[in-house]
Structure formats: structure tokens, C-alpha cells
């Protein structure tokens, strides 16, 4: 028989082999699950690669990377395990586990140190610091999170005033005009370091973009790689920050203070205040710590807030009743504030429905869907054994969409926040010792954007495709959510 006459046999034979192999594989996996009944249910997938391929398929589908977790949550329940990139991951989605793991009362969980991330954000960043060092850094930053809030808000208002255009533009995309990014980046740079020069802002935003992209790239530092491009960009960002710090110090020494009121100035002021820095509990920050952490804030705040703004506009457009209530509330606020050039903190407290709108958007969007921790000691959670060295992830998105926690969780309803959310159930900014440091800044940016946007503009959606973009750190719409705006009469 020549090889062509074998062809009709090859297909059934191959099918048989695949069937036999899959049966053997299934048995091995089932045995694995039987013999380890006390570890969380789930599959370790194929040897070595685990379920990485399935994860990548989810990332590459229009449903986004969370689909991988969602489908397993449905199959296995509120605690399951998987294996990704050679490591065991456990996902937990009860409010009780969120409390225990994120508050870390037992001291058994920590953030994992990732060398490649440290190379990009800097090893003095609080994202990479040891637990002890993290506490010191956090104590220095925590009171500053409301810094120049209202002034930052003015930037949001100003930026919005530039957008009246009949041409459609995307709220969020890497290509210009990426409005939500632009607004948040400007507002944050103003609040953190008072950087306002258009050209400097442009090149800083480009470089921060390279650093963010490198965080998702394979960490190979060779001249043609994305990772290398990120490392080079980080160097340029450090130079910019170094110059700003040097100029500030020179201004202070020559008593030529330009009255900067921003995050950086407050850090430098405490360091030069002898009574504060002579206290036993006080550790002066080094310039490297200041620079790494300003970069960290920009990275942590830019994409998350821009993404949240975009989801909020999407929900707004889909819920006419909510929009009507908001227009009424915000028109009232605008009238009351009509004699002021910009909104002030008092005005924000008047926006009760708008702040519920922000909360509901954050709940529905769950911009940061889960929070990873490293397990430091063998322990038990939800009746299952969790081993030291595993990764444990609090699945906030699943909690936000759990019908036992929020009634009709898929319905967009800001009024659900008329009452306090159940304990440990509202987690858009995390919880415990790692709670988002920029939450007040982010909420203020969202509420001020909302005010300006709905009192000034009408808009229509140009592409409402709900597909999620591939390869991003946070869930965002692939289309960038293009809208066409015109001024309200
Ligand atoms: C809507 C916008 C935002 C969302 C949804 C968000 C969400 C989060 C979440 C969930 C965490 C905790 C992650 C964990 O526990 O593993 C976090 C941490 C952090 N966020 Fe935000 N964030 C936002 C905006 C911002 C802004 C504007 C800033 C800076 C100005 C910022 C700075 C940080 C920092 C520095 C951390 C690390 C805190 C630590 O490790 O101690 N975030 N954020």
C-alpha cells in the first residue's frame, strides 16, 4: 500500500489515539483529585504548563482574562485551584475569605516580590517593599492621598472643556485621542508633582506608557525587546523626577518658594521639618524612595481611573433613568457653584447620587478583578488545605456579582448604595494594609468628571461593542468606547 491509500485509516486511528490519551489523562487528573480531597477542587491541567493555555485562550477571546476565572468559579464553587505559568493559584470568592486574607490578621499572606516589576517601578516602590518597609512607606503616604484634591479636579474640568467636538473620539485607547487617559494623567501629574507643561507631560505620558507595556512583556532585557524599552523609559522618568526634586530643593534653599501645593511638596516639607523628623518613629525618605513611589502612583492610578471613567460613561449611556436623576442633581450643584471658577470640596459632598453612581460603576466594572497574595504558611480556608508557596487570589469581581451579597447584581442600580454595603463586600479599592492609596483621588476625579460631562455635553455612542481588549492589566473595552459629543444647549 502506498502512503496515500493509508489516508482513510489515519483519521480514525488518530481519533482513537486522542480518545485513549484523553481518557488516561482524565483518570490521572481524577486520581489526583481523589487522593488530595482536602485541597481545593480544580484541575492542574497538563503537566508543567498547567492550565496556562486555557488562560491564554481566555485572554485572547473578546470576553477577557476574567472569563477563565468566572467559568471555574461556576464549575467548582467559591474556592478552586488551578495551575498557571508553573505555579498553583487558589481563587477565593467569599466576603469572609476577603476579610481574612486582605486584613492578614494571621500574618500568613503577603504580596509576592516580582523581580521584573521591581526593575520597572523600582525596588523602593511600595509595591516591591518588604512587609516592614512597606508599612513605613505607607505611613508616610497615607495622609497625603487627598492632597490638592480640588485643584486636581480643576484639571479634570479644564480638560473636559477641550473636548467639545462633533468628531467621534475614543474614551480609552492607546491611540490619540485617548481622552480618559489624558484627563487622568494630567490630573494626577498636577496633584502629585504640579507638572503642567504640555510638552513635558506628553513625553512623560509616553514613557510611563512604555513602562506599563513592559510590565506585561517577557522580562528579557535585550536591546530590541519591549521589556528593555520599558527599562529605558523608566530611566528617563527618573531623570525628570530627579530634576523636579532638585529644583524644589533649590527653591526652598534660596527661599524662592513657588507655593507648590502637591504630594511631592508635602513629602519634602515633612522631611525638612526638624520637629517631625526628629521623632523616634520617623524615617526620612530617600530621593530614590520618593521617585519610585511617584512613578508607582502614576502607574497604579492612570489606567485604573481611566478605565473606571470609561465604564462609568458606558453604564450612564445604558441607563436613561439614572442619567435623568443625575442631570437633575448636577444641574442643581452647578447652579449653586455658578459664582465659583471651580468646584470645591463642599460641592462634592452635595453630589450624593453621583457618588452612588461612582460606587455602582466601580462595583459593576471591578476594574481590578482579583487581588493576589503569596501564602507564607500552610493554612486552611473554606475547609480546604492551602499550602505554603501557593498564590491565593481574592476574587473581588465574583463577590461584587454574587446574588447572595448584592440583590440583582447584574442590574445597574446606584440606589442600592442608599444603604451601606454588607461588610467586606465592596472591594473596588481592595481592603486592609494594601488598600488603594489613591482611592479618594480616584473617586474625586470620577465625580468631578461626571459633573462636568453630564452638565456640559450630550453624547452618542459610536461603537458599543462590549468585547474586552486583549493583554491589558485591567478589563477595558476593546473599541475604546468611541462617542460623539456636542454641547448641551
Ligand atoms: C478607579 C481607580 C482605581 C482603582 C479601581 C484602584 C484599585 C486598587 C486596588 C484594588 C488596589 C489594591 C490591590 C491589592 O490589594 O492587591 C490598589 C492599590 C494601590 N493603588 Fe489604586 N486604584 C485606583 C486609583 C488609584 C490612584 C489614582 C492612585 C494614585 C494616586 C492609586 C495608587 C495605588 C497604590 C500606590 C496602590 C498600592 C498600595 C499598597 O500596596 O500599599 N490607585 N488600587
Boltz pocket constraint, residues with backbone or C-beta under 6 A from the ligand:
constraints:
  - pocket:
      binder: B
      contacts: [[A, 126], [A, 127], [A, 138], [A, 188], [A, 296], [A, 297], [A, 298], [A, 300], [A, 301], [A, 302], [A, 304], [A, 305], [A, 308], [A, 367], [A, 368], [A, 370], [A, 371], [A, 372], [A, 427], [A, 428], [A, 429], [A, 430], [A, 431], [A, 433], [A, 434], [A, 435], [A, 436], [A, 437], [A, 438], [A, 439], [A, 441], [A, 442]]
      max_distance: 6.0
